């Protein structure tokens, strides 16, 4: 890991589970690393597995709500101007906006397992003023298994939790392919429904 990431991690580690919450909300460093650290705290008995998953999931949801609010109250102008500070490029928002318009609210769930897109999808959800309760439901359902996976891996790795990026790839592939499969199924149902309504 780079020096900057290590410095940020030192701040997070000094805050315990509140650090997990903050780390997931801001995601200055990848969520996988923050969640693996949460697993490391479980390994040392400083947190329970349930607590780590709860704080990781809450942090993830807070991030999504912030991005949703940016889309809802700031629109594309704000995103195009300040998105780079959130590590979100306009092209990613363009892509997710097209998905959202074409396939509807279901992409909020399936997109959560796709890197970069999982953050960007919250912005068009806000722009189109998606129902906030449905947005939180879909986001939460997708965030929980993601949190469980990386907390568990962090706990399993123990002192080697910082090697999460090297270890996690075989475990994240099923999530990615599962998301792609769910996307195809969702699109298929949407197309059938559209044809029946004509």
C-alpha positions in Angstrom: 0.0 0.0 0.0 1.1 3.6 -0.6 2.2 6.0 2.1 -1.0 8.1 1.7 -3.2 5.1 2.1 -1.2 3.9 5.2 -1.6 7.4 6.7 -5.3 7.4 6.2 -5.6 3.9 7.6 -3.7 5.0 10.7 -6.4 7.7 11.2 -9.2 5.1 10.6 -7.6 2.5 12.9 -7.4 5.1 15.7 -11.2 5.5 15.5 -12.3 1.9 15.8 -15.7 1.2 14.3 -16.4 4.9 13.8 -13.3 4.8 11.5 -15.0 2.0 9.6 -18.1 4.1 9.2 -16.2 7.2 8.1 -13.9 5.2 5.8 -16.8 3.6 4.0 -18.7 6.9 3.8 -15.8 8.9 2.3 -14.1 5.9 0.5 -10.9 7.9 0.1 -9.4 4.4 0.0 -11.2 1.4 -1.5 -14.0 -0.1 0.6 -12.4 -3.5 0.3 -9.5 -2.3 2.4 -11.7 -0.6 5.0 -13.8 -3.7 5.4 -10.8 -6.0 5.6 -9.5 -3.8 8.4 -12.9 -4.2 10.1 -12.3 -8.0 9.8 -8.9 -7.5 11.3 -10.5 -5.8 14.4 -12.8 -8.9 14.6 -9.8 -11.1 14.5 -8.4 -9.3 17.5 -11.7 -9.4 19.3 -12.1 -5.6 19.3 -15.4 -5.9 17.3 -17.9 -8.6 16.7 -18.5 -9.8 13.2 -22.0 -8.4 13.3 -20.8 -5.0 14.5 -18.2 -4.8 11.7 -20.8 -5.7 9.0 -23.3 -3.2 10.5 -20.9 -0.3 10.6 -19.5 -1.2 7.2 -22.9 -1.4 5.6 -24.1 1.9 7.3 -21.0 3.7 6.0 -21.7 2.4 2.5 -25.3 3.5 2.7 -24.2 7.0 3.9 -22.0 7.3 0.9 -24.8 6.4 -1.4 -27.1 8.9 0.2 -24.6 11.7 -0.1 -24.1 10.9 -3.8 -27.9 10.6 -4.3 -28.3 14.0 -2.7 -25.7 15.5 -5.0 -27.6 14.1 -8.0 -31.0 15.2 -6.6 -30.1 18.7 -5.5 -27.0 19.6 -7.5 -27.7 17.8 -10.8 -25.2 17.2 -13.6 -23.7 20.7 -13.3 -22.4 20.0 -9.8 -21.3 16.5 -10.7 -19.4 17.7 -13.8 -17.7 20.4 -11.8 -16.8 18.5 -8.6 -17.1 14.8 -9.5 -13.4 14.4 -9.8 -13.0 15.0 -6.1 -15.2 12.1 -5.5 -13.3 9.9 -8.0 -16.3 9.9 -10.2 -15.9 10.9 -13.9 -18.6 12.3 -16.1 -18.4 9.4 -18.5 -19.3 7.0 -15.6 -22.3 9.1 -14.7 -23.3 9.2 -18.4 -23.1 5.4 -18.7 -25.1 4.8 -15.5 -27.7 7.5 -16.4 -28.3 5.6 -19.7 -28.7 2.4 -17.8 -31.0 4.0 -15.4 -33.2 5.5 -18.1 -33.3 2.3 -20.1 -33.7 -0.3 -17.4 -35.2 1.5 -14.4 -34.6 1.4 -10.7 -33.5 -2.3 -10.6 -30.0 -1.3 -11.9 -29.4 0.3 -8.5 -29.1 -3.2 -7.0 -27.2 -5.0 -9.8 -24.7 -2.1 -10.3 -23.5 -2.2 -6.7 -21.3 -5.2 -7.5 -19.5 -3.5 -10.4 -16.4 -1.4 -9.6 -16.8 2.4 -10.1 -20.3 2.0 -11.3 -21.4 1.0 -7.8 -20.8 4.6 -6.6 -21.8 6.4 -9.8 -25.3 4.8 -10.1 -26.4 6.8 -7.0 -26.1 10.1 -8.9 -28.6 9.4 -11.7 -30.9 7.9 -9.0 -30.9 11.3 -7.3 -31.3 13.2 -10.6 -34.5 11.3 -11.5 -35.7 11.6 -7.9 -36.0 7.9 -7.3 -38.0 7.0 -4.2 -35.4 7.3 -1.3 -36.8 4.3 0.6 -36.6 2.0 -2.5 -33.1 3.4 -3.2 -32.0 2.6 0.4 -33.6 -0.9 0.2 -31.8 -1.9 -3.0 -28.5 -0.3 -1.9 -28.7 -2.1 1.5 -29.5 -5.5 0.0 -26.4 -5.2 -2.2 -24.1 -3.7 0.4 -24.7 -6.3 3.1 -23.1 -9.3 1.2 -20.2 -7.1 0.0 -19.5 -6.1 3.7 -19.9 -9.7 4.9 -17.4 -11.0 2.3 -14.6 -8.5 3.0 -15.0 -8.5 6.8 -14.8 -12.3 6.7 -11.7 -12.2 4.5 -10.1 -9.6 6.8 -10.8 -11.8 9.8 -9.5 -14.9 8.1 -6.3 -13.1 6.9 -5.6 -11.7 10.4 -2.2 -10.0 10.5 -2.1 -10.2 6.7 -5.3 -8.3 6.2 -3.4 -5.6 4.1 -2.9 -8.2 1.4 -6.7 -8.2 0.7 -6.3 -6.9 -2.9 -4.1 -9.9 -3.7 -6.4 -12.4 -2.0 -9.9 -11.1 -2.8 -9.9 -11.4 -6.6 -11.2 -15.1 -6.7 -14.0 -14.2 -4.2 -15.1 -11.0 -6.0 -15.4 -12.6 -9.4 -18.6 -14.5 -8.5 -20.2 -11.2 -7.3 -19.3 -9.6 -10.6 -20.6 -12.4 -12.7 -23.7 -12.7 -10.5 -24.4 -9.0 -11.0 -24.0 -9.4 -14.8 -26.4 -12.4 -14.7 -28.9 -10.5 -12.6 -28.7 -7.6 -15.0 -29.4 -9.8 -18.0 -32.4 -11.4 -16.2 -33.7 -8.0 -15.2 -33.4 -6.6 -18.7 -35.1 -9.7 -20.1 -38.1 -9.2 -17.8 -38.2 -5.5 -18.6 -38.2 -6.2 -22.3 -41.0 -8.8 -22.0 -43.1 -6.5 -19.9 -42.6 -3.7 -22.4 -43.7 -5.9 -25.3 -46.8 -7.0 -23.4 -47.8 -3.4 -22.7 -47.6 -2.5 -26.4 
